[in-house]
Amino acid sequence: MADLQITTRHPLRHSFGLLDLAVYLRRFWQRRDLLMHMTVRHLRGQYKQSILGYAWAFVNPLSQIVILSFVFSTILRIAVPEEVPYPLFMFVGLLPWIFFSSAISSATDSVVNASSLVTKVYFPREILPTAAVLTKLVELSFGLMILIVLMLYYGHPPEATSVWLPLLFFIHLVFTLGLSYPLAALNLYFHDVRFLVGVVLLLWFYLTPIIYPVSLVPEKYEIIFDLNPNALFVNAYRRVLLYGESPGIEKVLLGALIAAVTFFVGYYLFKKMERGFADRI
Amino acid sequence: MPTEFDVREIEFLDVSKRFRLAEGQSLREFLPRFFRKKGFAEPFYALRDISFSIGRGEVAGIVGRNGSGKSTILKLIAGVTAPTEGEVRVLGRVSPLIELGAGFHPDLTGRENIKMNASILGMTARETAERFDDIVDFAELWEFVDTPVKRYSSGMYMRLGFAVAIYSNPEILLVDEVLSVGDAYFQDKCLAKMDEFKKSGVSIVVVSHSMELVTEFCDRVMLIDGGHLIGDGPPSEIVEQYLSIVPHPVETTTN
C-alpha cells in the first residue's frame, strides 16, 4: 500500500529536477502490481473476441517471413553473408523489428484509449504505455519459438555467443520504452501523432538492415545506419545469434548509452506533460 | 471558516482552475494559432481563488448548480487534474467513487475486475485477497463473480464498483452523485457503510444535488457558484442559501 504521505498538487507549469525524477521512478516501481494487471488486461482484450485467439500471434510473423523471404530471396535475390539462409538472416532482424514497431504504435494509443480511467483515478500514467510495450513481449516469445524451429530446420542452431541476447534485448527494450513515453503523451495533445508514427515506422523499417545486410549499403550512406539505434541492435542480434561473434563491447556501450538517454529524456517529458492529461481528453 | 478538526486532511490554497474551451486537437488547428500567438479559445475559469480545508474525519458536502465547478474540486483532490494557480494539499489515501467501474474491462470476469480495480486504487495483491470475500458479499454478486462484466446489468456494475472502492481502505472518500443510481435497498446499504466510515475517522467529500442527503449526512457544506466559493457553514444554513440561488428550486431526492 502506498505509504501515508502529503501529496501537494502544484500548479500546472511547475518544473522538477533530477531528484523528483527518482521519486517518480520509485512510485512507479511501487505500483508494479498494477503494471502486471494492466498488461494482462491488454492481452486478454486483444485476442478475446477472435476465433484463433493467441494463434494470431503466430500468424503475423509467419506470414511476414513467408512473403518477405519469397520476394527478397526468390525474386530479388539479396546476397547475404556466408552460409546463412536468407529466411533465417531476415527473420533475426524482422523479429525484434516487429516487437519494436508494434510496441511503439500500441503505446502511442495507450493513454488516449484509457481516457475513461485517466479522467477519474490517479495512478502513475506511465503504467499505460509500459503495459502496452510489455504486452508485445508475449508476441515476441511466440516469434522466438518460430525462430528456434527455423534454425533447427536449416541446421543452423544458435551460436554460443547467444548468451549476449538477454542483455542486448534489455537495452533494446529500454530504448523502446523511452520512445514510447513522449509519443503516448503527445498523442493526447495532437491526434496527428499516431499517423505520424505510422509513417515514420514505415520509413524506419526500410532504413534498418532487416531485409538486406548492412554490407550492401554504399559507403556514403553508412552514416544513416550508424545513427540508427535499431540498425545497431539488429546487427548485434545477427552477430551473436547467427555468426558466433561478439557484438563488440563499444557497440553494446553505445547502445546502452543511447537507450539510457532516450529513457530518461522520454520519461521526463512524459511526467512533465502528465499533469495536463485529464484536461486534454 | 476554521474547522474543529485538528488535522487538515485536505487543503486548498487560493486554487484556480482554468480551461481553454473548444481547443482543437490537431496540428492543423494548433500551428496557425501558435504562430499568430492569438486566436486561442477564451480561457474559462472552472474555479477561482478557492481556499478551504477539510479536517480528518469530517464529512463535507459540496453543492452548487450544474457546471459550477463541484466535480473539478473532486478531480483536484483525486489528483487527476492539477490546479492552474494555487496549491492543493492532500494527506492520505484517496478513493474516488466517481463513476464507479471506470476501470472495468467488459471482457474480464467480476473476479478479475475486482483485482484490477483494487490495484488501480492502490491495494496490494494481499490486501485484495483478504478483502475479496467482503467485496463480493457487499456487492451481493457471488452468483456472477465468474461472469464477464459485460453481461452485468448497470446496477450490478455499479454495486461491484462501489464495493471495491468501499473496501479499498480509503482515508479520504470522494462521493460524486453515485448514490443516485441503484435501488433504495443498495443505497441504504451504502449510506450505512458511509456512516461506519464517518465514525472511524475517514474524511468524506460528497457532491450532491440532494439537499436531503447533504443535510442528513454532512457536518458542513460548501456552496460553489460560477467557480467561486460563496458559502461555507452548517448544512441547514447553506441549503437555504442554495435554494435561494437556484432559479426554480426543484427538490431532488436520492430515492
Interface residues (C-beta under 8 A of the other chain):
Chain A: M1 A2 L4 Q5 I6 T7 T8 R9 H10 P11 L12 R31 D33 L34 H37 R41 R44 G45 K48 Q49 S116 L117 V118 T119 K120 V121 Y122 F123 Y189 F190 H191 D192 R275 G276 A278 D279 R280
Chain B: F19 Q25 S26 L27 R28 F30 K75 L76 A78 G79 V80 T81 A82 P83 T84 E85 G86 E87 V88 R89 V90 L91 G92 R93 V94 P96 I98 E99 A102 G103 H105 D107 L108 E112 K115 M116 S119 I120 L121 G122 M123 T124 A125 E127 N169 E171
